[in-house]
């Protein structure tokens, strides 16, 4: 097991376990440039390789011996520093294991490394598969390219009326809540998107609260397609 004093950087990693602490791993020299807070990493805990999230980076370590980070999965952080601080607060406030809270935020991104990943070479696991490479390998017809944009969909009279009232409330800084009622498939999401677009055009920020965690990936993808880096 390598000695901690050989390393200039250490990662505090949250693992999806029933403990309230992070685990310390040394960042080897060939991963120093890639190591960023909020990225997922592959580390070894006992006899298993596990996926965790870097919560903190530090140049100090009091442990006599420490294992190395095996590889870094993500090219860019999947969780911002603000989100990580929020997750740490949630774990502290509700006396919950930090790794469990983080896993709830990233859905199925943590846990044991699968058999396929465990067999992958160290260099392969350090690189994130490029989404477009995956898309290009799909049979024709499974992917049609980016959406046409916000102008491609014409709002119904009901949507236009709802959006008008929402944007007027935003412009007048009316903080009273607005309830948008409609059955599934009635177009509420598009109204949310247009309202968010209006907020951003006003130079403000919007916070989208998802009512069910299973909806998060689909809504995140939808907002990312519409707003790009602003999402």
Secondary structure as UniProt FT lines:
FT   HELIX           4..6
FT   STRAND          10..15
FT   STRAND          23..26
FT   HELIX           29..31
FT   TURN            32..34
FT   TURN            37..38
FT   STRAND          40..45
FT   TURN            46..47
FT   STRAND          48..58
FT   STRAND          71..72
FT   HELIX           81..93
FT   TURN            94..95
FT   HELIX           98..106
FT   TURN            107..108
FT   STRAND          111..112
FT   HELIX           115..119
FT   HELIX           122..125
FT   HELIX           131..136
FT   TURN            140..141
FT   HELIX           150..152
FT   HELIX           157..171
FT   TURN            172..173
FT   TURN            184..185
FT   HELIX           188..201
FT   TURN            202..203
FT   HELIX           213..215
FT   HELIX           216..227
FT   HELIX           228..230
//
